[in-house]
């Protein structure tokens, strides 16, 4: 695999966090010649990176164009399968949803991204599992989806093929600083010297960056997915709607999530990422509404992963002024689909000091300067014991 322009030869980079964002950044940096070490507190991709809907259609992100450019080539570039498939459908089962999709279709078309509006009959012809309750929908002629588990593994293997080292079950315990820079990262696996650090540790970012005197406002939530028995294959496997996101796997299983997420109190180690049965029932009901002809299928398993959320719901990708060799990336729940682009952006910040393909100003940490300590309370992002089964 050819290295990209802008060499990082002899640069030692330690990446804290082995989720999809950290692994993509590591892969991009290794392509530039950097010596990359990834430290993860558990198993790579074990949280939300490997437990999500797999969508790659983030048209409202400044990273969108690069996301769309990269995904069709990722299997060839990584050398391992991601199961990427292009295009997506979104279908409506209520008038409110249909009105929203008409608005979104116009917005996308005005931006130059083709979206076709569909009648209920057109949807049923394209989505055999849809029922008479389908009122219509839209066909994204861009975007797509991939398999999160396979993609995380592909990033990890591709990084290792380029000489990168991955330490699992190696939580970071501290940072060693000198002259306004981090010179080493301490973890249970030992002391790791570095020229640059990328903190991509999901919900643990807040506590880790606090060790460096940097405040990053984040709130953690448990995001859940369910998986059904296999259904007959649909022509387009990426079908969203009814507040759900997900896809049909290559084996025919329907893998879907979509909240409501459960807000958590703390980031420290965090509670186990276990599913909760009330939310599982909620998801199963909505999947049955979305696909009435699959309502007889059993739910065979469920997943949960912890996701971090910024106050405005947008990612943070920024290189710090102090310590000057630290870059932070938190994707606020949209990390998987944007990973080919976010990894490229982090590579550019680490090696060149600025992103080469888009303006990252909207994703800077400084936009939260002066935010009140009670920002979570103001947004109502507090743990609750509400009955989610209704």
N, C-alpha and C positions, 0 to 999 in steps of 0.2 A: 504494500500500500504506500503510495507516494505521500510524503510529508507536505503540509501546506506551507505557504509563504510565511515568513516571520519566524525565525528559528528561536527555540527556547533551549537549545543544546546546553548541557551542563547545568541547567536550572533544576533544583530540587523542589518539588511541590508536594506538600502534604494536604490531602483532602480529608476533611472530617465529615463523615457521613457517606455511607455506601448505598444510598437510594439512587433513583434514576438520574437526578440532577448531578449528584456528585460523580457518578460513574461516567456520565456523558462528558462532564468537564474534564475528568481524568483522561478519557479517550482522546478528546480534542487536544489536550496538552501533550499527551504522549505522541500524537501525530506530529506535533511541532518539535519533538526531540527532547521534551522534558522528562526527567526522572520522577515518576509519579508514585506516591504511596497513598493508599486509601485506608482509613481507619474507620471501622464501624463497630458500634456497641454490641451488635448482634450478628444477624445474617444479612447479606446484601439484599436489598429489595424486600425485606421482610415486613415493612410497614406499608404505607399507602402506595408506594411505588409499584409493588407487585399485586396490589389489591384495589383495582380501580376499573373503570369502564373501558379504558383503552382508547378513548376518543382523541382525535388529532385535528380539530377544526376550530381553533381559537382565533377567529377573525377580528376580535376586538383587542388583541395584543399587539404591541409593537414588534413582537417576535414572529408574527403570523407568516409573513412572506418567506422567512427563512425556514419555518416549520414546514410549509408547503413545498418548498424547494428540496428539502433534504429527505423527507420521509420516503418517497419512491425509490431512493437510492440506498437506504440504510442497510438492507440485507447484503448488497454487494460490498458496501464500504466496511461493514462490520465483519463480514465473512460468516455470519450465522443468521438463522431465520428470526424475523420479528413477527411474521405472519401479517404484515401490513397489507391492508386493502383500501382502495380509494373510494370516495364518495360516501354520503350518509343520507338517511331519510329521517324526517321528524314528523310524527303523525299526531293528530288531534282527536280527542274523544269528548271534548266539551267545546261549546261555542267560545268560551273565554280563551282556551288554548288556540283555537283556530284564528281568532282575531290577532292574538299575539304573533302567531307564525306569519300571518300576512304582513304585519309590521316588520318583522325581522327579514322576510324575503325582500321587501322593498329596500330596506336599509342596506342589505348585502348587495343587491343589484346596483344600487346607487353608488356603492363603493367599488363596483367593477368585479364583484365576485358572483358568479352566476348561481341563482337559485330558482328552480322551477316550482310554481305552485301546483298542487295536485288536488283533484276531487277525491271524494271518498271511494268511488269506483276505481280510479286510477291507483290509489293506495292499495286497495284490496288485490288488484292485479299484480302489484309489485311485492306486496307483503301478504303471502297466503295465510299467515296466522292472524291477520287483522280480522275484525268482525264488523257486523252491521252498525256498531256504535261509532265507527270511524267516520269523521265528518270531512276529512281532507288532510292535507299536510304539505310538506315542502321537501324538495330534493336538492340537497347540497351537491353541486357539481364539482366541489372541491373537498378538501378534508379527507377524512377516512378514519381508520382505527387499526390497532395492532394488539398483539397479545402481550399484556404487561409482564407476565412471568418470563416468557421467552425473550422479550426485549431486554429486561434487566440482565438476564444471563448472557445475552449477546454482547451487551456493553462490557460486562465484566470479563468475559473471555477475550474480547477484542483488545481490551486494555492490557490484559496479561500477555497477549501475543506481542504487544509492543514493548514489553519489558516492565509494565506496571506491577506493583505489588499490592495485594489486598490482604489486610489483616481483619479477620472477623472475630467477634467476641473480644474486641479491644477498645473499650470505652476510653475516651480522652479524659485525663485527670487534670491537665493544666497546660499552660503555655509558658515558654521561656523567652523573655524579651531582652533586647539589647540595642541601644542606639535608635529607639523608636520603631524597631522591627521585631517580629517573632523569628527567633533563630532556631527554635526546636519546639516540637509538640510532644508532651508526655502522655503516654497511654499505658494501659496494663501490659501491652506488648513491648514496652520499652521507650527509650528516648529517640525521637525521629528528627534529625536535623533538616532544616528547610531554608530555601530562599524566598518562598511564598507559601501562603496558607489559603485554602478555600474552605469556608465553613458552610457546609450544606447538610446540616444535621437535623433538618425538619423541626419537630417541636422542641428539640434540645438546643436550638440555635440561641434562644434567649439567654439561657443559663451560661452557655459557653461564651457568648460574646460579652456577657457581664464580667467574666474573668479578665477580659481585655479592656474593661471600662467603657464598653459600647452598649447603649440601650437599644434593643430591638423589640418593639411591641408586637406580641403574638398571643394568640389564644388557640389552645388545642381542642380538637374535637375528634370523636370516634366516627369514622365513615364506614358504612357497612355495605356489603354486596351479598346477593344470593345467586345460586346456580341451580338450574333445573335439570331434569333428565333431558336427553337429546330430543329435539324436535326435527321435523323435516327441514332440510336446508332451504333458506330463503335466497333469492337472487342477490340481494344486497344485505350483508350481515349486520351492518351498522344501522340500527333503527332506534331512535330516541322518541320520547314523548311521555305525557302524563306525569311530568316531573321526574322522569327516570333518565338515566344514561346507561349505556351498556352496549352489548354486541352479542351476536351468535358466534360461538366458537366453531372451529373447523370440525368438531365432532357433533355439532348441532345443539349443544347446551345453550341455554339463555342465561347470560351472566349480567345482572343488573343491580344498580344502586341508585341513590338519588335522595338520600336524606329522609326525614330530618336528621341532621347530625346531632350527636350528643356532646354538649360542651363539657369539658373536663376542667378540674380545679387547678391541676398542677402539671408541670413539665417534668419534674424530677423523676427519672426512670419511668414514671407514668404507670397507670393501671394496665393490666394485660389487655391486649387488643382483641378482646373476646366479643363475639356478637351478642346482642340482647334479643331475646325471643319476641318482645313486643314489636321491635322495629323489623324483625324478620317477617312477621305477619303483615305489617304495613306494606313492605316491599312486595311480598307475594301477592297481596290483593291488587296492587297497582299494575303489576306485570300481567295478571290475569285480565284486567280491564284493557290493557294495551293490546294483548294478544288473546282474545277470547277462545280461539281455536287451539290454544295451548294451555288453557286453564286447567285441564285434567292432569298436567304434568306435576310430578312431585318435586319439591325442593330437596336436593340431595346434599347440599352443603352451603355454608355461609362463611364469609370472611369479614374481618374488620381490621382497619388500619388507622393509625393516628395521623391526622393531618393538622398542619399549622395554618392559621389564618391571620393576615394582617388586618389592621383596622378598616382599610378601604377595600379589602378583598383582592388587591392586585399584588403581584410578586414584588420582591425586592431583589435587585441584582446590582451590586455596588461595590466599588473598591474603596476601602477606608482611607482617610487621611492620616489616621493614627489608630493602630499601627499601620504604617503605609503599605505594607506588603500583605495585607489581609483583604480578601474578597469574600463577601457574604452573598449567599443565594438562598432565598426562600420563595417557593412558587405558589404558596397560598392555595393549594388544592388543584392546581392545573399543571403540575410538574411533568406528568408523563407525556402528554401529547406534545408539549413544547420542548421536550428534552433535547432533540437534535439542535435546536436553535439556542436554547439557554446554555448548553455546553459550549457552543461556539462563542457566545457572548462572554462567558466567564474566561475562556481561553484568551480572548482578545484583551480583556481587562488585566489579566495576570501578566501577559507577555508584552502587550503594547500600551496598556494604560487607558485604552478607549475601545469601544465597540466599532467594528469596521462596517457593519451592514445595517445598523439602525440606531436611532436616538434612544438611549436608555434613561433620559432625564426623568420620565414619568415613573420610573422604577427605582429611583434613588431613595436611600434611607432618610435623607434630610427632609423629605416631605412630612415626616412625623415629628419634626422638631417642635418641642413645646406641647406635645400631646399630654393631656391630663392623665394622672394616675388612675382615674376612674373610668377610662374609656370603655372598658368591658361592661361596666354597669350601665353606662349610657346607651350601649347598643343592645343590652339585654342578653349578652353572651355569658350566661351564668348556668352552672349545672342545675338541672331540674329533675324532678321525679314524675314528670307528666306521663300519662298513659298514651303511648304512641300507637296503640293498636286501633284507635278509632279512625 
